Amino acid sequence: MFTGTRVPIQSLIDHLKAGDSLDYFLEGFPSVSREQAIAFLEFALMTALGSHPQSDRFRSPDTSGQT
């Protein structure tokens, strides 16, 4: 649940999986703030990348010439 609401996090995930925009989700669930939704998405991204054993493959290669 998003804190202070009765909206499950899964609702956001389902909307995004269906191709809906974040704005569309927020219009349908006005008790969820944009900040709450973005905080969850950032947490999910960091968790996914941090726990993936090959997370470096998702990063852009260093093209600066420095090692």
N, CA, C, O and CB atoms as a CASP TS submission, in Angstrom:
PFRMAT TS
TARGET T0000
AUTHOR 0000-0000-0000
METHOD Language model
MODEL 1
PARENT N/A
ATOM      1  N   MET     1       0.835  -1.188   0.000  1.00  0.00           N
ATOM      2  CA  MET     1       0.000   0.000   0.000  1.00  0.00           C
ATOM      3  C   MET     1       0.877   1.248   0.000  1.00  0.00           C
ATOM      4  O   MET     1       1.929   1.292   0.639  1.00  0.00           O
ATOM      5  CB  MET     1      -0.949   0.000   1.215  1.00  0.00           C
ATOM      6  N   PHE     2       0.428   2.233  -0.716  1.00  0.00           N
ATOM      7  CA  PHE     2       1.078   3.531  -0.606  1.00  0.00           C
ATOM      8  C   PHE     2       0.708   4.111   0.752  1.00  0.00           C
ATOM      9  O   PHE     2      -0.457   4.071   1.149  1.00  0.00           O
ATOM     10  CB  PHE     2       0.657   4.493  -1.777  1.00  0.00           C
ATOM     11  N   THR     3       1.679   4.643   1.457  1.00  0.00           N
ATOM     12  CA  THR     3       1.465   5.183   2.795  1.00  0.00           C
ATOM     13  C   THR     3       0.342   6.215   2.802  1.00  0.00           C
ATOM     14  O   THR     3       0.300   7.110   1.958  1.00  0.00           O
ATOM     15  CB  THR     3       2.753   5.805   3.326  1.00  0.00           C
ATOM     16  N   GLY     4      -0.564   6.079   3.767  1.00  0.00           N
ATOM     17  CA  GLY     4      -1.663   7.023   3.915  1.00  0.00           C
ATOM     18  C   GLY     4      -2.795   6.843   2.917  1.00  0.00           C
ATOM     19  O   GLY     4      -3.695   7.678   2.833  1.00  0.00           O
ATOM     20  N   THR     5      -2.749   5.740   2.153  1.00  0.00           N
ATOM     21  CA  THR     5      -3.807   5.476   1.167  1.00  0.00           C
ATOM     22  C   THR     5      -4.292   4.038   1.332  1.00  0.00           C
ATOM     23  O   THR     5      -3.783   3.277   2.155  1.00  0.00           O
ATOM     24  CB  THR     5      -3.295   5.722  -0.295  1.00  0.00           C
ATOM     25  N   ARG     6      -5.270   3.699   0.541  1.00  0.00           N
ATOM     26  CA  ARG     6      -5.713   2.306   0.457  1.00  0.00           C
ATOM     27  C   ARG     6      -5.367   1.741  -0.917  1.00  0.00           C
ATOM     28  O   ARG     6      -5.976   0.768  -1.363  1.00  0.00           O
ATOM     29  CB  ARG     6      -7.240   2.191   0.726  1.00  0.00           C
ATOM     30  N   VAL     7      -4.395   2.347  -1.583  1.00  0.00           N
ATOM     31  CA  VAL     7      -4.015   1.955  -2.936  1.00  0.00           C
ATOM     32  C   VAL     7      -2.814   1.008  -2.872  1.00  0.00           C
ATOM     33  O   VAL     7      -1.751   1.383  -2.377  1.00  0.00           O
ATOM     34  CB  VAL     7      -3.686   3.206  -3.803  1.00  0.00           C
ATOM     35  N   PRO     8      -2.985  -0.218  -3.372  1.00  0.00           N
ATOM     36  CA  PRO     8      -1.863  -1.157  -3.384  1.00  0.00           C
ATOM     37  C   PRO     8      -0.804  -0.743  -4.406  1.00  0.00           C
ATOM     38  O   PRO     8      -1.124  -0.209  -5.467  1.00  0.00           O
ATOM     39  CB  PRO     8      -2.360  -2.574  -3.688  1.00  0.00           C
ATOM     40  N   ILE     9       0.440  -0.996  -4.073  1.00  0.00           N
ATOM     41  CA  ILE     9       1.539  -0.733  -5.007  1.00  0.00           C
ATOM     42  C   ILE     9       1.300  -1.491  -6.315  1.00  0.00           C
ATOM     43  O   ILE     9       1.625  -0.996  -7.395  1.00  0.00           O
ATOM     44  CB  ILE     9       2.906  -1.143  -4.383  1.00  0.00           C
ATOM     45  N   GLN    10       0.737  -2.679  -6.210  1.00  0.00           N
ATOM     46  CA  GLN    10       0.484  -3.499  -7.394  1.00  0.00           C
ATOM     47  C   GLN    10      -0.374  -2.768  -8.423  1.00  0.00           C
ATOM     48  O   GLN    10      -0.260  -3.035  -9.619  1.00  0.00           O
ATOM     49  CB  GLN    10      -0.192  -4.800  -6.994  1.00  0.00           C
ATOM     50  N   SER    11      -1.225  -1.856  -7.976  1.00  0.00           N
ATOM     51  CA  SER    11      -2.048  -1.083  -8.913  1.00  0.00           C
ATOM     52  C   SER    11      -1.170  -0.259  -9.847  1.00  0.00           C
ATOM     53  O   SER    11      -1.428  -0.195 -11.049  1.00  0.00           O
ATOM     54  CB  SER    11      -3.019  -0.163  -8.148  1.00  0.00           C
ATOM     55  N   LEU    12      -0.139   0.369  -9.303  1.00  0.00           N
ATOM     56  CA  LEU    12       0.779   1.139 -10.137  1.00  0.00           C
ATOM     57  C   LEU    12       1.503   0.218 -11.110  1.00  0.00           C
ATOM     58  O   LEU    12       1.609   0.519 -12.299  1.00  0.00           O
ATOM     59  CB  LEU    12       1.792   1.906  -9.268  1.00  0.00           C
ATOM     60  N   ILE    13       1.997  -0.896 -10.604  1.00  0.00           N
ATOM     61  CA  ILE    13       2.713  -1.845 -11.467  1.00  0.00           C
ATOM     62  C   ILE    13       1.808  -2.324 -12.603  1.00  0.00           C
ATOM     63  O   ILE    13       2.230  -2.373 -13.758  1.00  0.00           O
ATOM     64  CB  ILE    13       3.222  -3.052 -10.643  1.00  0.00           C
ATOM     65  N   ASP    14       0.569  -2.676 -12.272  1.00  0.00           N
ATOM     66  CA  ASP    14      -0.370  -3.159 -13.290  1.00  0.00           C
ATOM     67  C   ASP    14      -0.644  -2.101 -14.351  1.00  0.00           C
ATOM     68  O   ASP    14      -0.693  -2.414 -15.541  1.00  0.00           O
ATOM     69  CB  ASP    14      -1.681  -3.588 -12.639  1.00  0.00           C
ATOM     70  N   HIS    15      -0.821  -0.863 -13.933  1.00  0.00           N
ATOM     71  CA  HIS    15      -1.079   0.214 -14.889  1.00  0.00           C
ATOM     72  C   HIS    15       0.112   0.414 -15.821  1.00  0.00           C
ATOM     73  O   HIS    15      -0.054   0.554 -17.032  1.00  0.00           O
ATOM     74  CB  HIS    15      -1.397   1.521 -14.152  1.00  0.00           C
ATOM     75  N   LEU    16       1.302   0.426 -15.252  1.00  0.00           N
ATOM     76  CA  LEU    16       2.494   0.634 -16.073  1.00  0.00           C
ATOM     77  C   LEU    16       2.718  -0.535 -17.030  1.00  0.00           C
ATOM     78  O   LEU    16       3.100  -0.334 -18.182  1.00  0.00           O
ATOM     79  CB  LEU    16       3.725   0.825 -15.183  1.00  0.00           C
ATOM     80  N   LYS    17       2.478  -1.762 -16.549  1.00  0.00           N
ATOM     81  CA  LYS    17       2.608  -2.937 -17.418  1.00  0.00           C
ATOM     82  C   LYS    17       1.623  -2.880 -18.571  1.00  0.00           C
ATOM     83  O   LYS    17       1.920  -3.362 -19.664  1.00  0.00           O
ATOM     84  CB  LYS    17       2.396  -4.221 -16.618  1.00  0.00           C
ATOM     85  N   ALA    18       0.454  -2.296 -18.340  1.00  0.00           N
ATOM     86  CA  ALA    18      -0.575  -2.183 -19.375  1.00  0.00           C
ATOM     87  C   ALA    18      -0.280  -1.052 -20.366  1.00  0.00           C
ATOM     88  O   ALA    18      -0.982  -0.886 -21.363  1.00  0.00           O
ATOM     89  CB  ALA    18      -1.937  -1.959 -18.729  1.00  0.00           C
ATOM     90  N   GLY    19       0.779  -0.272 -20.071  1.00  0.00           N
ATOM     91  CA  GLY    19       1.145   0.816 -20.977  1.00  0.00           C
ATOM     92  C   GLY    19       0.591   2.169 -20.585  1.00  0.00           C
ATOM     93  O   GLY    19       0.749   3.145 -21.319  1.00  0.00           O
ATOM     94  N   ASP    20      -0.059   2.236 -19.428  1.00  0.00           N
ATOM     95  CA  ASP    20      -0.593   3.513 -18.969  1.00  0.00           C
ATOM     96  C   ASP    20       0.544   4.411 -18.481  1.00  0.00           C
ATOM     97  O   ASP    20       1.570   3.927 -18.002  1.00  0.00           O
ATOM     98  CB  ASP    20      -1.633   3.297 -17.847  1.00  0.00           C
ATOM     99  N   SER    21       0.351   5.700 -18.606  1.00  0.00           N
ATOM    100  CA  SER    21       1.355   6.648 -18.124  1.00  0.00           C
ATOM    101  C   SER    21       1.209   6.835 -16.612  1.00  0.00           C
ATOM    102  O   SER    21       0.179   6.503 -16.025  1.00  0.00           O
ATOM    103  CB  SER    21       1.221   8.012 -18.857  1.00  0.00           C
ATOM    104  N   LEU    22       2.245   7.365 -16.012  1.00  0.00           N
ATOM    105  CA  LEU    22       2.179   7.685 -14.586  1.00  0.00           C
ATOM    106  C   LEU    22       1.077   8.705 -14.330  1.00  0.00           C
ATOM    107  O   LEU    22       0.348   8.598 -13.344  1.00  0.00           O
ATOM    108  CB  LEU    22       3.537   8.220 -14.080  1.00  0.00           C
ATOM    109  N   ASP    23       0.951   9.693 -15.210  1.00  0.00           N
ATOM    110  CA  ASP    23      -0.103  10.706 -15.051  1.00  0.00           C
ATOM    111  C   ASP    23      -1.493  10.074 -15.070  1.00  0.00           C
ATOM    112  O   ASP    23      -2.366  10.462 -14.294  1.00  0.00           O
ATOM    113  CB  ASP    23       0.003  11.764 -16.159  1.00  0.00           C
ATOM    114  N   TYR    24      -1.696   9.105 -15.956  1.00  0.00           N
ATOM    115  CA  TYR    24      -2.992   8.434 -16.024  1.00  0.00           C
ATOM    116  C   TYR    24      -3.283   7.708 -14.703  1.00  0.00           C
ATOM    117  O   TYR    24      -4.394   7.783 -14.178  1.00  0.00           O
ATOM    118  CB  TYR    24      -3.024   7.436 -17.211  1.00  0.00           C
ATOM    119  N   PHE    25      -2.276   7.010 -14.178  1.00  0.00           N
ATOM    120  CA  PHE    25      -2.440   6.329 -12.897  1.00  0.00           C
ATOM    121  C   PHE    25      -2.800   7.320 -11.802  1.00  0.00           C
ATOM    122  O   PHE    25      -3.730   7.089 -11.029  1.00  0.00           O
ATOM    123  CB  PHE    25      -1.164   5.571 -12.523  1.00  0.00           C
ATOM    124  N   LEU    26      -2.062   8.424 -11.736  1.00  0.00           N
ATOM    125  CA  LEU    26      -2.291   9.418 -10.677  1.00  0.00           C
ATOM    126  C   LEU    26      -3.663  10.070 -10.781  1.00  0.00           C
ATOM    127  O   LEU    26      -4.261  10.420  -9.764  1.00  0.00           O
ATOM    128  CB  LEU    26      -1.217  10.491 -10.728  1.00  0.00           C
ATOM    129  N   GLU    27      -4.166  10.236 -11.998  1.00  0.00           N
ATOM    130  CA  GLU    27      -5.524  10.783 -12.170  1.00  0.00           C
ATOM    131  C   GLU    27      -6.560   9.828 -11.582  1.00  0.00           C
ATOM    132  O   GLU    27      -7.562  10.269 -11.019  1.00  0.00           O
ATOM    133  CB  GLU    27      -5.828  11.040 -13.672  1.00  0.00           C
ATOM    134  N   GLY    28      -6.325   8.534 -11.709  1.00  0.00           N
ATOM    135  CA  GLY    28      -7.267   7.540 -11.206  1.00  0.00           C
ATOM    136  C   GLY    28      -7.151   7.290  -9.714  1.00  0.00           C
ATOM    137  O   GLY    28      -8.076   6.770  -9.089  1.00  0.00           O
ATOM    138  N   PHE    29      -6.005   7.665  -9.141  1.00  0.00           N
ATOM    139  CA  PHE    29      -5.762   7.442  -7.721  1.00  0.00           C
ATOM    140  C   PHE    29      -5.229   8.734  -7.100  1.00  0.00           C
ATOM    141  O   PHE    29      -4.039   8.838  -6.801  1.00  0.00           O
ATOM    142  CB  PHE    29      -4.763   6.264  -7.503  1.00  0.00           C
ATOM    143  N   PRO    30      -6.106   9.711  -6.908  1.00  0.00           N
ATOM    144  CA  PRO    30      -5.652  11.017  -6.428  1.00  0.00           C
ATOM    145  C   PRO    30      -5.071  11.013  -5.011  1.00  0.00           C
ATOM    146  O   PRO    30      -4.424  11.980  -4.608  1.00  0.00           O
ATOM    147  CB  PRO    30      -6.787  11.975  -6.478  1.00  0.00           C
ATOM    148  N   SER    31      -5.294   9.943  -4.258  1.00  0.00           N
ATOM    149  CA  SER    31      -4.714   9.891  -2.910  1.00  0.00           C
ATOM    150  C   SER    31      -3.221   9.552  -2.947  1.00  0.00           C
ATOM    151  O   SER    31      -2.528   9.709  -1.942  1.00  0.00           O
ATOM    152  CB  SER    31      -5.458   8.860  -2.054  1.00  0.00           C
ATOM    153  N   VAL    32      -2.724   9.090  -4.094  1.00  0.00           N
ATOM    154  CA  VAL    32      -1.295   8.801  -4.254  1.00  0.00           C
ATOM    155  C   VAL    32      -0.629  10.041  -4.847  1.00  0.00           C
ATOM    156  O   VAL    32      -1.069  10.561  -5.872  1.00  0.00           O
ATOM    157  CB  VAL    32      -1.060   7.535  -5.170  1.00  0.00           C
ATOM    158  N   SER    33       0.421  10.502  -4.204  1.00  0.00           N
ATOM    159  CA  SER    33       1.119  11.675  -4.734  1.00  0.00           C
ATOM    160  C   SER    33       2.146  11.249  -5.781  1.00  0.00           C
ATOM    161  O   SER    33       2.616  10.112  -5.788  1.00  0.00           O
ATOM    162  CB  SER    33       1.808  12.462  -3.595  1.00  0.00           C
ATOM    163  N   ARG    34       2.473  12.168  -6.645  1.00  0.00           N
ATOM    164  CA  ARG    34       3.512  11.925  -7.647  1.00  0.00           C
ATOM    165  C   ARG    34       4.818  11.529  -6.947  1.00  0.00           C
ATOM    166  O   ARG    34       5.523  10.628  -7.401  1.00  0.00           O
ATOM    167  CB  ARG    34       3.727  13.189  -8.540  1.00  0.00           C
ATOM    168  N   GLU    35       5.130  12.202  -5.850  1.00  0.00           N
ATOM    169  CA  GLU    35       6.362  11.914  -5.113  1.00  0.00           C
ATOM    170  C   GLU    35       6.374  10.476  -4.594  1.00  0.00           C
ATOM    171  O   GLU    35       7.409   9.810  -4.636  1.00  0.00           O
ATOM    172  CB  GLU    35       6.524  12.895  -3.945  1.00  0.00           C
ATOM    173  N   GLN    36       5.229   9.996  -4.104  1.00  0.00           N
ATOM    174  CA  GLN    36       5.151   8.614  -3.624  1.00  0.00           C
ATOM    175  C   GLN    36       5.406   7.625  -4.760  1.00  0.00           C
ATOM    176  O   GLN    36       6.167   6.670  -4.604  1.00  0.00           O
ATOM    177  CB  GLN    36       3.777   8.344  -2.987  1.00  0.00           C
ATOM    178  N   ALA    37       4.769   7.862  -5.894  1.00  0.00           N
ATOM    179  CA  ALA    37       4.913   6.946  -7.028  1.00  0.00           C
ATOM    180  C   ALA    37       6.346   6.946  -7.542  1.00  0.00           C
ATOM    181  O   ALA    37       6.902   5.883  -7.816  1.00  0.00           O
ATOM    182  CB  ALA    37       3.945   7.331  -8.159  1.00  0.00           C
ATOM    183  N   ILE    38       6.945   8.109  -7.674  1.00  0.00           N
ATOM    184  CA  ILE    38       8.316   8.195  -8.165  1.00  0.00           C
ATOM    185  C   ILE    38       9.277   7.562  -7.165  1.00  0.00           C
ATOM    186  O   ILE    38      10.218   6.873  -7.562  1.00  0.00           O
ATOM    187  CB  ILE    38       8.707   9.661  -8.430  1.00  0.00           C
ATOM    188  N   ALA    39       9.052   7.786  -5.882  1.00  0.00           N
ATOM    189  CA  ALA    39       9.911   7.180  -4.860  1.00  0.00           C
ATOM    190  C   ALA    39       9.866   5.660  -4.964  1.00  0.00           C
ATOM    191  O   ALA    39      10.899   5.000  -4.850  1.00  0.00           O
ATOM    192  CB  ALA    39       9.480   7.633  -3.446  1.00  0.00           C
ATOM    193  N   PHE    40       8.681   5.101  -5.179  1.00  0.00           N
ATOM    194  CA  PHE    40       8.586   3.653  -5.328  1.00  0.00           C
ATOM    195  C   PHE    40       9.321   3.189  -6.574  1.00  0.00           C
ATOM    196  O   PHE    40      10.063   2.208  -6.526  1.00  0.00           O
ATOM    197  CB  PHE    40       7.123   3.213  -5.385  1.00  0.00           C
ATOM    198  N   LEU    41       9.126   3.883  -7.689  1.00  0.00           N
ATOM    199  CA  LEU    41       9.782   3.471  -8.935  1.00  0.00           C
ATOM    200  C   LEU    41      11.301   3.553  -8.815  1.00  0.00           C
ATOM    201  O   LEU    41      12.009   2.676  -9.310  1.00  0.00           O
ATOM    202  CB  LEU    41       9.303   4.341 -10.104  1.00  0.00           C
ATOM    203  N   GLU    42      11.802   4.592  -8.167  1.00  0.00           N
ATOM    204  CA  GLU    42      13.248   4.711  -7.956  1.00  0.00           C
ATOM    205  C   GLU    42      13.759   3.589  -7.055  1.00  0.00           C
ATOM    206  O   GLU    42      14.818   3.017  -7.315  1.00  0.00           O
ATOM    207  CB  GLU    42      13.593   6.081  -7.344  1.00  0.00           C
ATOM    208  N   PHE    43      13.017   3.275  -6.003  1.00  0.00           N
ATOM    209  CA  PHE    43      13.389   2.183  -5.109  1.00  0.00           C
ATOM    210  C   PHE    43      13.411   0.855  -5.868  1.00  0.00           C
ATOM    211  O   PHE    43      14.347   0.067  -5.728  1.00  0.00           O
ATOM    212  CB  PHE    43      12.413   2.103  -3.916  1.00  0.00           C
ATOM    213  N   ALA    44      12.379   0.617  -6.666  1.00  0.00           N
ATOM    214  CA  ALA    44      12.302  -0.634  -7.426  1.00  0.00           C
ATOM    215  C   ALA    44      13.462  -0.745  -8.414  1.00  0.00           C
ATOM    216  O   ALA    44      14.044  -1.818  -8.572  1.00  0.00           O
ATOM    217  CB  ALA    44      10.961  -0.726  -8.174  1.00  0.00           C
ATOM    218  N   LEU    45      13.793   0.343  -9.068  1.00  0.00           N
ATOM    219  CA  LEU    45      14.903   0.334 -10.009  1.00  0.00           C
ATOM    220  C   LEU    45      16.219   0.050  -9.303  1.00  0.00           C
ATOM    221  O   LEU    45      16.995  -0.792  -9.754  1.00  0.00           O
ATOM    222  CB  LEU    45      14.982   1.659 -10.748  1.00  0.00           C
ATOM    223  N   MET    46      16.476   0.744  -8.203  1.00  0.00           N
ATOM    224  CA  MET    46      17.722   0.553  -7.478  1.00  0.00           C
ATOM    225  C   MET    46      17.808  -0.862  -6.899  1.00  0.00           C
ATOM    226  O   MET    46      18.882  -1.463  -6.882  1.00  0.00           O
ATOM    227  CB  MET    46      17.850   1.594  -6.361  1.00  0.00           C
ATOM    228  N   THR    47      16.690  -1.385  -6.432  1.00  0.00           N
ATOM    229  CA  THR    47      16.662  -2.738  -5.901  1.00  0.00           C
ATOM    230  C   THR    47      16.952  -3.747  -7.010  1.00  0.00           C
ATOM    231  O   THR    47      17.726  -4.684  -6.818  1.00  0.00           O
ATOM    232  CB  THR    47      15.303  -3.032  -5.246  1.00  0.00           C
ATOM    233  N   ALA    48      16.335  -3.551  -8.153  1.00  0.00           N
ATOM    234  CA  ALA    48      16.539  -4.475  -9.267  1.00  0.00           C
ATOM    235  C   ALA    48      17.979  -4.435  -9.764  1.00  0.00           C
ATOM    236  O   ALA    48      18.580  -5.482 -10.002  1.00  0.00           O
ATOM    237  CB  ALA    48      15.581  -4.145 -10.412  1.00  0.00           C
ATOM    238  N   LEU    49      18.523  -3.267  -9.920  1.00  0.00           N
ATOM    239  CA  LEU    49      19.893  -3.155 -10.410  1.00  0.00           C
ATOM    240  C   LEU    49      20.904  -3.591  -9.364  1.00  0.00           C
ATOM    241  O   LEU    49      21.910  -4.222  -9.691  1.00  0.00           O
ATOM    242  CB  LEU    49      20.181  -1.730 -10.840  1.00  0.00           C
ATOM    243  N   GLY    50      20.646  -3.264  -8.128  1.00  0.00           N
ATOM    244  CA  GLY    50      21.568  -3.617  -7.063  1.00  0.00           C
ATOM    245  C   GLY    50      21.597  -5.092  -6.751  1.00  0.00           C
ATOM    246  O   GLY    50      22.617  -5.608  -6.294  1.00  0.00           O
ATOM    247  N   SER    51      20.498  -5.781  -6.988  1.00  0.00           N
ATOM    248  CA  SER    51      20.452  -7.197  -6.652  1.00  0.00           C
ATOM    249  C   SER    51      20.749  -8.086  -7.841  1.00  0.00           C
ATOM    250  O   SER    51      20.842  -9.304  -7.689  1.00  0.00           O
ATOM    251  CB  SER    51      19.109  -7.546  -6.087  1.00  0.00           C
ATOM    252  N   HIS    52      20.899  -7.511  -9.013  1.00  0.00           N
ATOM    253  CA  HIS    52      21.172  -8.297 -10.210  1.00  0.00           C
ATOM    254  C   HIS    52      22.664  -8.574 -10.299  1.00  0.00           C
ATOM    255  O   HIS    52      23.464  -7.639 -10.270  1.00  0.00           O
ATOM    256  CB  HIS    52      20.672  -7.568 -11.481  1.00  0.00           C
ATOM    257  N   PRO    53      23.056  -9.841 -10.408  1.00  0.00           N
ATOM    258  CA  PRO    53      24.485 -10.156 -10.399  1.00  0.00           C
ATOM    259  C   PRO    53      25.259  -9.554 -11.564  1.00  0.00           C
ATOM    260  O   PRO    53      26.476  -9.393 -11.468  1.00  0.00           O
ATOM    261  CB  PRO    53      24.667 -11.634 -10.408  1.00  0.00           C
ATOM    262  N   GLN    54      24.595  -9.222 -12.643  1.00  0.00           N
ATOM    263  CA  GLN    54      25.281  -8.628 -13.783  1.00  0.00           C
ATOM    264  C   GLN    54      24.736  -7.241 -14.070  1.00  0.00           C
ATOM    265  O   GLN    54      24.515  -6.891 -15.230  1.00  0.00           O
ATOM    266  CB  GLN    54      25.144  -9.518 -15.018  1.00  0.00           C
ATOM    267  N   SER    55      24.514  -6.442 -13.025  1.00  0.00           N
ATOM    268  CA  SER    55      23.891  -5.132 -13.208  1.00  0.00           C
ATOM    269  C   SER    55      24.747  -4.207 -14.054  1.00  0.00           C
ATOM    270  O   SER    55      24.221  -3.245 -14.616  1.00  0.00           O
ATOM    271  CB  SER    55      23.622  -4.491 -11.867  1.00  0.00           C
ATOM    272  N   ASP    56      26.058  -4.461 -14.169  1.00  0.00           N
ATOM    273  CA  ASP    56      26.916  -3.615 -14.994  1.00  0.00           C
ATOM    274  C   ASP    56      26.515  -3.651 -16.462  1.00  0.00           C
ATOM    275  O   ASP    56      26.780  -2.696 -17.193  1.00  0.00           O
ATOM    276  CB  ASP    56      28.361  -4.042 -14.848  1.00  0.00           C
ATOM    277  N   ARG    57      25.894  -4.713 -16.901  1.00  0.00           N
ATOM    278  CA  ARG    57      25.528  -4.795 -18.314  1.00  0.00           C
ATOM    279  C   ARG    57      24.417  -3.809 -18.682  1.00  0.00           C
ATOM    280  O   ARG    57      24.166  -3.576 -19.865  1.00  0.00           O
ATOM    281  CB  ARG    57      25.093  -6.211 -18.655  1.00  0.00           C
ATOM    282  N   PHE    58      23.754  -3.233 -17.686  1.00  0.00           N
ATOM    283  CA  PHE    58      22.702  -2.259 -17.938  1.00  0.00           C
ATOM    284  C   PHE    58      23.222  -0.828 -17.943  1.00  0.00           C
ATOM    285  O   PHE    58      22.483   0.103 -18.263  1.00  0.00           O
ATOM    286  CB  PHE    58      21.616  -2.401 -16.905  1.00  0.00           C
ATOM    287  N   ARG    59      24.479  -0.652 -17.592  1.00  0.00           N
ATOM    288  CA  ARG    59      25.055   0.684 -17.540  1.00  0.00           C
ATOM    289  C   ARG    59      25.725   1.009 -18.866  1.00  0.00           C
ATOM    290  O   ARG    59      26.179   0.114 -19.580  1.00  0.00           O
ATOM    291  CB  ARG    59      26.063   0.803 -16.380  1.00  0.00           C
ATOM    292  N   SER    60      25.782   2.284 -19.185  1.00  0.00           N
ATOM    293  CA  SER    60      26.467   2.713 -20.400  1.00  0.00           C
ATOM    294  C   SER    60      27.958   2.485 -20.222  1.00  0.00           C
ATOM    295  O   SER    60      28.499   2.696 -19.137  1.00  0.00           O
ATOM    296  CB  SER    60      26.168   4.207 -20.722  1.00  0.00           C
ATOM    297  N   PRO    61      28.622   2.054 -21.290  1.00  0.00           N
ATOM    298  CA  PRO    61      30.070   1.883 -21.172  1.00  0.00           C
ATOM    299  C   PRO    61      30.761   3.220 -20.987  1.00  0.00           C
ATOM    300  O   PRO    61      30.285   4.249 -21.467  1.00  0.00           O
ATOM    301  CB  PRO    61      30.629   1.172 -22.401  1.00  0.00           C
ATOM    302  N   ASP    62      31.883   3.199 -20.291  1.00  0.00           N
ATOM    303  CA  ASP    62      32.675   4.414 -20.062  1.00  0.00           C
ATOM    304  C   ASP    62      33.425   4.742 -21.345  1.00  0.00           C
ATOM    305  O   ASP    62      34.294   3.984 -21.776  1.00  0.00           O
ATOM    306  CB  ASP    62      33.670   4.235 -18.859  1.00  0.00           C
ATOM    307  N   THR    63      33.089   5.862 -21.944  1.00  0.00           N
ATOM    308  CA  THR    63      33.740   6.266 -23.183  1.00  0.00           C
ATOM    309  C   THR    63      34.701   7.421 -22.968  1.00  0.00           C
ATOM    310  O   THR    63      35.151   8.043 -23.930  1.00  0.00           O
ATOM    311  CB  THR    63      32.707   6.646 -24.216  1.00  0.00           C
ATOM    312  N   SER    64      35.018   7.712 -21.712  1.00  0.00           N
ATOM    313  CA  SER    64      35.892   8.850 -21.418  1.00  0.00           C
ATOM    314  C   SER    64      37.356   8.508 -21.631  1.00  0.00           C
ATOM    315  O   SER    64      38.202   9.400 -21.679  1.00  0.00           O
ATOM    316  CB  SER    64      35.678   9.322 -19.991  1.00  0.00           C
ATOM    317  N   GLY    65      37.660   7.225 -21.759  1.00  0.00           N
ATOM    318  CA  GLY    65      39.052   6.829 -21.915  1.00  0.00           C
ATOM    319  C   GLY    65      39.759   6.625 -20.602  1.00  0.00           C
ATOM    320  O   GLY    65      40.909   6.185 -20.574  1.00  0.00           O
ATOM    321  N   GLN    66      39.081   6.941 -19.501  1.00  0.00           N
ATOM    322  CA  GLN    66      39.659   6.756 -18.182  1.00  0.00           C
ATOM    323  C   GLN    66      39.226   5.409 -17.632  1.00  0.00           C
ATOM    324  O   GLN    66      38.131   4.933 -17.932  1.00  0.00           O
ATOM    325  CB  GLN    66      39.245   7.897 -17.231  1.00  0.00           C
ATOM    326  N   THR    67      40.077   4.799 -16.832  1.00  0.00           N
ATOM    327  CA  THR    67      39.711   3.519 -16.225  1.00  0.00           C
ATOM    328  C   THR    67      39.627   3.629 -14.755  1.00  0.00           C
ATOM    329  O   THR    67      39.330   2.644 -14.078  1.00  0.00           O
ATOM    330  CB  THR    67      40.683   2.449 -16.588  1.00  0.00           C
TER
END
